[in-house]
Amino acid sequence: MPDDTLFPLPAAWTPENTQDFLSRAPLPASFRWTHRDGGKSAVVPSYRLTGGYGKWLRETPYFPGLFEEIHGILARLGDAEPLPYPEELAKKLVGLRRARGEQQRLPIT
């Protein structure tokens, strides 16, 4: 019986993959992001972790949207691209934040 698929579909990068990745390679302790209470704070837990850094970042209410931003970056990587080192990931996040801020200042005509 012939196979209906010409090419196998690649496995999708899931939020669980992002969570596992972050637990193995957390963001640098010096990385700062907008805290829910305003201002930028270091993205580090203030208590002992039981499920890993990735689980904490995925569930914490203190940095809304950050886990999703990271997941988006990692999910868009091609199969040939290696996963970024934590420092590289932090630079990508800062670049996205900067681009988003500059884009908001464009005049609408």
PyMOL commands that set and color helices and strands:
alter all, ss='L'
color gray80, all
select helices_A, chain A and resi 15-24+53-59+66-75+86-104
alter helices_A, ss='H'
color red, helices_A
select strands_A, chain A and resi 32-34+40-42
alter strands_A, ss='S'
color yellow, strands_A
deselect
rebuild
show_as cartoon
